Amino acid sequence: MKRQTVQATISAAKEERPVAELVQLANRFKSSIYFETSNKVINAKSIMGMMTLNLISGLDVTITADGEDEEVAVEQLAAYITGK
């Protein structure tokens, strides 16, 4: 299991496209992937769940992946959320 906490620099609270792209990226991996904020744990492969995350710039998000490609999954998702 791989975990990393990052601070979001993208804002997807009022726009669906960044969330859809994030879910598409998560679905490229075989690992189970979850995003956690102070009060929610969301399956990163669920568009409906991710829409409830209210991803805003400055939000701390913990990305957890478990599976054969967990390292790459966390690395790429963290890069997307932080805009790197």
MILOKE-423471 format. One record per residue: x, y, z of N, C-alpha, C in turn. Coordinates in steps of 0.2 Angstrom, whole numbers, padded with zeros to 4 digits, always signed. Example, Ala and Ser with C-alpha at 12.3 -4.5 7.8 and 13.67 -1.06 7.14 Angstrom:
# MILOKE-423471
+0066-0028+0039+0062-0022+0039+0066-0016+0039 +0064-0011+0035+0068-0005+0036+0064+0000+0039 
END
This chain:
# MILOKE-423471
+0004-0006+0000+0000+0000+0000+0004+0006+0000 +0003+0011-0004+0006+0017-0005+0002+0023-0003 +0004+0028+0001+0000+0033+0003+0004+0040+0002 +0001+0045+0000+0004+0052+0000-0001+0057+0001 +0001+0062+0005-0004+0068+0006-0001+0074+0002 -0005+0077-0002-0003+0082-0006-0008+0088-0005 -0006+0094-0007-0011+0100-0007-0013+0101-0014 -0019+0101-0015-0022+0102-0022-0020+0110-0024 -0018+0110-0030-0017+0117-0033-0022+0118-0039 -0026+0113-0041-0031+0113-0046-0038+0114-0042 -0042+0117-0045-0049+0118-0042-0054+0115-0047 -0057+0110-0044-0062+0107-0049-0069+0107-0045 -0070+0112-0041-0076+0112-0037-0082+0114-0041 -0081+0118-0046-0086+0121-0050-0086+0119-0057 -0082+0114-0059-0081+0112-0066-0080+0104-0066 -0084+0101-0070-0084+0094-0070-0078+0091-0074 -0075+0094-0079-0070+0092-0083-0063+0089-0079 -0061+0093-0074-0055+0091-0071-0056+0084-0067 -0062+0084-0064-0064+0078-0060-0065+0072-0065 -0068+0073-0071-0068+0068-0076-0061+0065-0078 -0057+0070-0079-0050+0068-0081-0046+0064-0075 -0048+0066-0069-0044+0063-0064-0047+0056-0063 -0054+0055-0064-0056+0048-0063-0054+0044-0069 -0053+0047-0075-0051+0043-0081-0043+0041-0080 -0039+0045-0077-0033+0044-0075-0032+0038-0070 -0037+0038-0065-0037+0033-0059-0039+0026-0062 -0043+0026-0067-0045+0020-0070-0040+0017-0075 -0035+0020-0076-0029+0017-0080-0025+0012-0076 -0026+0012-0069-0022+0008-0065-0026+0002-0062 -0023-0003-0061-0026-0009-0058-0027-0009-0051 -0023-0005-0048-0024-0004-0040-0030-0001-0038 -0032-0002-0032-0038+0001-0029-0035+0008-0027 -0039+0013-0028-0037+0020-0027-0042+0024-0023 -0040+0027-0017-0045+0031-0014-0042+0038-0012 -0046+0043-0012-0044+0050-0010-0047+0051-0003 -0044+0054+0001-0046+0055+0008-0045+0063+0010 -0050+0066+0012-0050+0072+0015-0051+0072+0022 -0052+0078+0025-0053+0077+0033-0060+0074+0035 -0064+0073+0030-0071+0070+0032-0074+0065+0027 -0070+0064+0022-0072+0059+0017-0067+0054+0014 -0069+0048+0013-0065+0044+0009-0069+0042+0003 -0066+0043-0003-0069+0042-0010-0065+0037-0014 -0069+0033-0017-0066+0029-0022-0064+0033-0028 -0057+0034-0030-0055+0038-0035-0058+0036-0042 -0060+0030-0043-0062+0027-0049-0070+0029-0050 -0073+0032-0045-0080+0033-0046-0082+0040-0047 -0084+0042-0053-0086+0048-0055-0091+0052-0050 -0096+0048-0048-0101+0051-0044-0098+0053-0037 -0094+0048-0034-0090+0049-0028-0086+0055-0028 -0082+0056-0034-0077+0061-0035-0080+0068-0035 -0086+0068-0038-0090+0074-0039-0091+0077-0032 -0092+0073-0027-0094+0075-0020-0088+0077-0016 -0082+0076-0019-0075+0078-0015-0074+0085-0015 -0077+0089-0019-0076+0097-0019-0069+0099-0019 -0066+0096-0024-0058+0097-0024-0057+0105-0026 -0054+0108-0021-0053+0115-0022-0045+0116-0020 -0043+0121-0023-0036+0123-0022-0034+0124-0015 -0029+0121-0012-0027+0122-0005-0030+0116-0001 -0034+0112-0003-0037+0106+0000-0031+0101+0001 -0030+0098+0007-0026+0093+0008-0029+0086+0006 -0026+0082+0002-0029+0076+0000-0024+0070+0001 -0026+0065+0004-0022+0059+0005-0024+0054-0001 -0019+0052-0005-0020+0047-0010-0018+0041-0008 -0022+0035-0008-0020+0029-0006-0021+0024-0012 -0016+0020-0013-0017+0015-0019-0014+0008-0016 -0017+0003-0018-0015-0004-0016-0016-0008-0022 -0010-0011-0024-0010-0015-0030-0004-0015-0033 -0003-0019-0039+0003-0020-0042+0006-0013-0045 +0002-0008-0047+0005-0002-0050+0004+0004-0045 +0003+0003-0038+0002+0008-0033+0007+0014-0033 +0013+0012-0034+0018+0018-0034+0017+0023-0040 +0016+0020-0046+0015+0024-0052+0008+0028-0051 +0003+0024-0049-0003+0027-0048-0003+0033-0043 +0000+0033-0037+0000+0038-0033+0004+0044-0036 +0010+0042-0039+0014+0047-0042+0010+0052-0047 +0007+0048-0052+0003+0052-0057-0003+0056-0055 -0006+0053-0050-0012+0056-0047-0010+0062-0043 -0005+0062-0039-0002+0067-0035+0000+0073-0040 +0003+0071-0045+0006+0076-0050+0000+0080-0053 -0006+0076-0055-0011+0079-0058-0015+0084-0053 -0016+0082-0047-0019+0086-0042-0015+0093-0040 -0008+0092-0040-0004+0098-0039-0002+0102-0045 -0004+0100-0051-0003+0103-0057+0004+0103-0059 +0008+0097-0057+0015+0097-0059+0016+0092-0065 
END
